Amino acid sequence: MADAHQSLLLAAESSEGHDVEGAEQALAAAAEAAWAAGDLTAYLQSLERPAGHPADGTPPPGRAENANAVATPWGAFRAGMRHVVLVDFARAAREMEPLLAAAARTQQPHVLLYAGRAALILGDITAARRLLGRALAVAGTDGVSDLTARILEFLAYAELRAGLHHQARAHAEEGLRAARRLGQRNFGAQHHALLALVFSLVDADGATEHHGEAALAVARPHGLLQVSTMAEWARARADLGHGRAEQAAIRLGPLLRPGPRRGHFGLWMLAVPCLVEATVLAGLDDDVTDMVDLYAGWAALGADAQATAQLTRLRALTARDEDCDALYQQALAEHEAAAESQFEHARTLLAYGMWLRRRRRLLEARLQLRAALVGFEHCGALLWEEARTLRAAGHRGQRCQRRRQRSRAADRATAARGRPGVVRRHQP
């Protein structure tokens, strides 16, 4: 990917002055290559100079400094992303506003795609899903097949962020088929990574491992750090869902802490809650205070509507015992106010319920755990529903499960013998 980035920069430079549109497309592609590789320096290099401008930064003759966002969507997106990378989300929102406004008056799929990505970056998941859905519909109508896999990638990711795992799975699977038809190997790997994230909450017959390995088989030899980070994050979430908290912490630690194996800079913050929870549940000696403080800085930026409630949950997980109750209740109130992700809300309910059980407040714990179960059911997080919630519910849940298994076995045995009769079922 590093070679691709440099080649595209050279192509942009050679086009400037006589082919502004070609220079813009080359710069946009160079930025995409640097992002996929997780090369922050190269990504910034691609963003620093507006498309169609010479190296000294002066605009070419006859070209306005602030180009129309419909005609040149990359310009507004580039300006906004530069400030995102520099961690100035307020300025990024101002820079991207012309692009979001332009999306309301156009049916061009590439403009809608850039606008949807801008909304996703700025944390407006609802707007991102709406814009990307329009982009997909228009691309399908116009037969713009080369954009299809790309649009589906961001749409599936927006649905994952919203906790809509059924929809994310459907769109990621559709995107994978489109990438295969078009021979788009890298986009196919991206969709495999997205499906690994989906199945990390469902774990249907080892699908997380299957899609994770398929993503890594392309990502590792081709330097796709974004894809490999997503695949490893998915495997860690599946570990956590199965109760393998120590394994999840060991897998995530190198991805999120400084070092040669650190993951993609655009995904660090999103995976921090998983690392903190895994470390605490595993009872490891690792001090995660620095990670909680790092996440607090991210939450304060206001770019993620779920971050405030997740931060409060992390504080509850790591707080003194006398402070935990109030913090969990505060986190639940913040989830209600944000109304963004049922999955994250259910995770907080589960953590609170487990904490209450350890304090022998069993009636309160049962209410929280049942609410968590409903939340996991609604958003399709079947692994967390069936494995973690039943374990958290304690031995009674395990005994009920064993009774149901014995009852089903008795039904099968009676049917096999062909003897009439009524089989008594045990109720939980």
Salt bridges, closest charged atoms under 4 A:
GLU16 OE2 - ARG49 NH2 3.25
GLU32 OE2 - ARG117 NH1 2.62
GLU32 OE1 - ARG150 NH2 2.57
GLU48 OE1 - ARG82 NE 3.09
GLU65 OE1 - HIS53 NE2 3.28
GLU95 OE2 - ARG91 NE 3.02
GLU153 OE1 - ARG150 NH1 2.86
GLU159 OE1 - HIS171 ND1 2.94
GLU173 OE2 - ARG169 NE 3.09
ASP203 OD2 - HIS242 NE2 2.55
GLU209 OE2 - ARG235 NH2 2.63
GLU213 OE2 - ARG235 NH2 2.82
GLU232 OE2 - ARG220 NH2 3.27
GLU232 OE2 - ARG235 NH1 3.30
GLU232 OE1 - ARG251 NH1 3.21
ASP239 OD1 - ARG244 NH2 2.94
ASP239 OD2 - ARG251 NE 3.18
GLU277 OE1 - ARG347 NH2 2.61
GLU277 OE2 - ARG388 NH1 3.30
ASP290 OD2 - ARG257 NH1 3.06
ASP304 OD2 - ARG161 NH2 3.51
ASP321 OD1 - ARG359 NH2 2.43
GLU322 OE2 - ARG320 NE 3.65
ASP323 OD2 - ARG320 NH2 3.08
ASP325 OD2 - ARG361 NH2 2.84
GLU336 OE2 - HIS345 NE2 3.88
GLU344 OE1 - ARG313 NH2 2.99
GLU344 OE2 - ARG347 NH1 3.78
GLU364 OE1 - ARG361 NH2 2.86
ASP411 OD2 - ARG425 NH2 2.47
